[in-house]
Amino acid sequence: MILKEFPDISWLKKQIASGFQDQKSWDNRPLPDSGWPSVILNVKTREAERVNIKGPLSIFMNVKGWSAVGVNKKNIKINENAYVLTNPGQHYNLLIDEPTATETLNIHFGEKFYEEALYVLKNDDNSLLNNPFGQHLTLELPIKSFFRDHTFNQLINMVLSTESSGSLINDAALFALFQHVFEEYQEDNRKGESLESLKRCTREEIMKRLLIARDYIHVYYPLPISLQELSAVSCLSRFHFLRLFKQAFGISPYQYIKKIRIRQALYLISKNQHTLEDIAAAVGLKNGSSLSRMIHQSQGVYPSGLFTD
């Protein structure tokens, strides 16, 4: 179900408090189950303030423009290159205040869908055969941004294209997206285990600070970012930050920025809608020649050899 406008917030909070017991959506369509439904919000607006909403597992992102997502006093600003996950049962804020319209694309996974999908992903086939409908499970995700990779964008396009194709096809597309996000979260969560600190609380605090710096990179990677900036936002000294970042993510901050630039450049090239000069400017490079060299060093071919039949 795709909505092109935000539901009235008073109505929404009443529905959440009642667990959607009347099984009615904002546009009065019947819902198959009580509890939060699976819904996609694709809204264009210059201003929105959606405060203190108790949501399901949700993906917040933008097709165009900027927004800020807040949970537990932490706000993350995102543009069209990143997404933020929030936990089921968390109260979130969504703020938009831009001179030009932002087009949001927020996916709320229905409560029943989430419970069934997570149970499948966290159990092996033998367990599922013996107990196909097991106990309720949940995730506790620290709020952070993820850069949208090519697979994620393909899955989003698949979800949008199958939304009107019937529940079977749409559920399959949503599950594929859910599985990708779950696996990306699992992989990202393991990075903190590579830190050398023996105390769990110290590792958690370090990762919390490093993720603030990574969120910063996801927004500002097209601009020149200094080591001083990144260490300042993470409240660490420059070289302590440098050492910890490499321990956690396996590469230096500079290499991570370069990786993000390559990933976004490849995505824009695949769309075949932009010149090399435009793509170079979009990812923070001087010109198309710099972009061509970077792509060749990374992929072994120049942009002209990519995505051809």
N, C-alpha and C positions, 0 to 999 in steps of 0.2 A: 504494500500500500504506500503510494507516494502522495504526500501532501505538499501543496504549493504555497501554503501560508501556515504560520504558526497557530496552533490551536489557542483559543482563549485561555489564558493562564489560570484564571479562577476555576474554569470548567476542568482543566487538566489536573489541577491539584486535588479537586474533589474526586475525580475519577481514580487518581492514584491512591488516595486515602481509602477509597472503597474497594480497591483492587479490581476496578473495571467490572464490578459485579453485574451491571446491566448489559455487558458485552456489546457496547455501542461505541463506535469510533466518532471522531470529531465531526465528520460529515454524515453521521447517523447510519453508517453502514454497520451491519451485524458483524461481530467478531466471533471466531470459532471457539475461543476460550476466554475465561476471565484472566485477570492479570494484564500487565503491560503487553500490548501486541507488538509484533514486528512492524516497524514503520520507518519510512524514509522521509525526511524533511528536506525538500529542495526549494529554498526560499530566497528570493532576491529582495534585499533591503539595505538601506543606508544606516538604519538605527534599530537596535533591538536590545532589550534588557530582560533576559529570562533568568530569574533569580530564585535560588533555593528550591530547585525541582528535584525530587527523589526519583532518579531514573533507573532503567535497567542497564545492562552492559551496553555501552554506546560508543560509536565512532563519530568523532567530530572532525569535519574537514570542510574545505571550501573549493568550489569550482573556480571561483575568482574572488580576489579581495582578501580581507583580513578579518579575523575574529579573535576573541580571547575566551578561553575555557578555564573556569576556576573550580577547584575542589579543595576543601580544607585550607582555605586562605592562600593557596598557591594558584597563581594565574599563569597560563601559558598562551602566548600569542602565536597564532598560526596563520599561514597563507595557504596557497593552493598546492604547496609542495609537501606538506606534512599532515599527519593526523594525530589526534589525541584519543586515548581510551579512558573511559571512566567505568568504575565498578558498579555492578548491580547494587541497589540500595543506597548508593552515595547521593548526596545532594550536590548538584552542579549548578554553576552559573554560566550563561552564555551571553557575552556582551559584544555588540557590534556598534561602532560609532565611527563611520568613515565618510569622507566627502563624496566618494562614488560608491555605487551599490556593490555590496558583497553578495555573492551567490553561495549560500551554504549547501552542504550536502551531508546531513547527519543521519546516521543509521542507528536506530534503536532496536536491539535484538529482543524479541518477545521473551517473557519469563519462561514459558514452557519450552520454547525453542532452545533457549540458552541452557536450561537444565539438561535436556535430552542430548544436545550436541556436546556439552562439556563432559557428560558421563561417558559418551562413546570415545572421546578423545583421551580420556584419562584411564581407560581400561583396555586390556588386551582382548583378543577375540574369544579366548576360552572363557574368560570371566563374563563376557557379554552373552555368550551362548547359554551359560548356566543361570545368569541373572540379567536379562535384557533391560529391565527397568529397575535400576538400583537406587541407592540413597542419593539424596540431594547433595550436590557438590557446588563449590563456589571458588572463585579466584579472588585474590586480593592484590590488585595491581597498583603499584606506586604511579601516580599521575606523571606522565612524561609524553613527549612527542616521538613519533616514528616518521622517518622520511619515507615517502611513498615510492616504492620501487615499481618496476615494470609489471611484475606479477600482480601486485596489489591493484594497480590501475586497470589491468585487464579484467580482474575479478569484479571490480566496481562496475566496469562497463557491462559485464555479463549480468550482474544483478539488475542493473537498470534496464537492460534489453529484454530480460525475461520477466519483468515485474507483472506484465499483463498476460503472461502465457499460461497461467494456471498455477495452483499451489504446488504441484509436484515439481515442476521445472524451477519455480521460484525458490522453493525450499532447498533444492539441490544447489542452486547458485549461491544462496545465503550461507549454506553449510560450507561450501568451498571457500568463501571469503572468511567465515568464522575460523576454519581450520588454519588458513594462512596466518591470520592475526594471532591465533593461539600459539602456533609454532614460532612465529617471530618473537612473541613475548617470551616464550620458554628459552629461546636462544639468547635473547637479550638479557634475561634474568641470570643466566649462567655466567655472564661476563663479570659480575661482581665477585664470583667465587675465585677468580684468578688474582685478586688483590692479595698482597702478602700479609696484611694485618691478620693477626690470629683472633682478635676479638670480633664477634659478629656485629656488635653495636658500632664498632669503629668502621667496619666494612660498609655497613648500611649508611652511615653518615657520609663516608667518602663517595659512595655511589650517588647519594642524594645530591651532593654538590657537583659531581661530574655530569650528572644528567641535566642540571641547570645549564651548564656550559654547552652540552650537546643540543639542548632545546634552542639555545641562542644561535648555534651554528645553523640549525635547520631553517631559521628565519633569515639570517643575515649572510649566508654563505656567498651570495653574489658580490658582497662588498669586501673590501680589504679588512680582515679581522686580525688583530694583533694578539700575541700571547698575553700581553698585559690585560687586554679586554677580557679574555677568557678566564684568566686567573682571578680577575677582579669579580666577575659575576659568580664565580664558584667559591669566593672567599678563601683562596689558597695563594701561597706564594707562587711565583712564575714557574720555578723549576720543580717545585713539589707537584704542582698541577701537571706539568709536562710528564713527569715520571709516572704519576698515578693514572693519567689518561691512557698512556701506552700500555700500562699493566692491565687496565680494565678492558680496553677495546682492541688491543693488539697492534695498533698503529698510532702514529703521532697525530696531534690535532691538524697539522698541515696536510698529512696524508688523508685524514678523514674528510676534510673540506674538499680535497681534490676528488676523492671517491664520490662525494655527493654531487659535485659539478659534473663528473662523467655520467653518473646515473641520470641526472636531469637532462643533460645534453642528448643522451641516447634516446630518452623518452620523446623529447621534442623532435629529434630527427625522424623517429619512427612515425610521427604524425604527418610528416611531409607537408607541413603548412608554413614553414618558416625558412628564411635564408640562413646560411651559416653565420653571416654577420649578426643577424638578429639573435640567433641562439647563443653565440659567443657573448653578446652583451647581456643576455638574460642570465647566464651562469657566472658572470664576473670575469670574463676573459677579454683581452684587448681587441682581438679581431678574429676573423674566420680562420686565418692561418694558424694562430695559436690553438684554436679549437681542433683543427685538423691534426696537428701534431699530437695533442693530448689524446685524441681518439686513437690515433695510430699506435702510440706507445701503450695504450691500454688494451686495444682490441686486435692489434696486428694488421688492421686495414684502415684506410682512410674513409671518411664519411660517405663518399660516393660508392663504396663497396658494401655498405650496410643495408640491410632490409631490402635486398633485391632478389627477384625470383631466380 
